[in-house]
Amino acid sequence: MKYLRFNFCHPINGHANLIQLFGNDPQVLHFVINSNDTNLVEISVDDCGDGKWKAVLEWDRDGESFMYQKEFEIKGHKNFYSTDI
């Protein structure tokens, strides 16, 4: 399995969307995310086709709403992408 990995500085609980940026019938994949005690969120990209995508993560913390967006590209499912927030 290949994943997007996001390392937060605090636990989060929310949702994520992976949005294919180009194509005749772009895919949108939805995920519930929870970093539990590790502050690490992993989102599988196994169902993503090759091409450019955008990850949109949304969560609430201490009564405030947050959103993070990151574009990435998949080529033959050989790429692995990781980012720190």
N, C-alpha and C positions, 0 to 999 in steps of 0.2 A: 504494500500500500504506500502511496505517496500522499504527503500532507502539506498543508500550509501550517506553519507553527507561529503562534503569537505568544510572546512572553510579556505578561503584564506585571506591573509593580504592586498589584493588589488583586485579590480574587474578583472575578466577574461572573455574571450570570445574565445571559441575554440571547440574542439570535444573530445569525449571519446569513447573508445572501452571496452567492457566487453568480455573477452576471457575465455571460459571454458578450463581448463587445462588438463583434462583427459576425455576419452570417445572415442567411435568408430567414432562418427560424431560430433566433438566439435562445440558448438555454438559460434558465434561472434556477439555481438550486438553493434550497432553504435548509438551514441547520439551527438547532438549539445549541447554544454554547454555554459551558460551565467550566471554569478553571479549577473548581474545587479548592483544595489547599495548596496546589502547586503553582498557581498563577499562570499556568501554561494551557493554551487552547490549541488543539490540533483539529484541523478540518480536512477531511479526505478530499482529494482531487481525482480519485480514480474514475469517477463518473463524468469528468470534464473532458471534452474533446480538445484537440490541438487548437491553439490560437490564443488570442489575447482575452483576458478576463479581468474583472474587477471584483475584489472582495469588499463587502460592506458589513462591518460589525457594529451592532448597536447594543448598549447596555445602560443600566441605571446604577448609580452609586451615591449613597448619602443624599438622596432626593434630587440628584441632578442626572440629566440624560447625556450620554456620550455617543459619538459615532466616529468610526475610523474607516477610511477607504484606502485601498492599495491595489494598484494594477499589477498584473503578473502575466506571464506567458507560459504556455505548455507546448512543448515540442516532443512528440513521441513518448510522452509520460516518463521521460528520463530526467526532467528537471525537478529539483527540490528547492522550495523557496522557504526561507525563514526570515522573520523580522522581529525586532524588539519594539515594544511600545512603552 
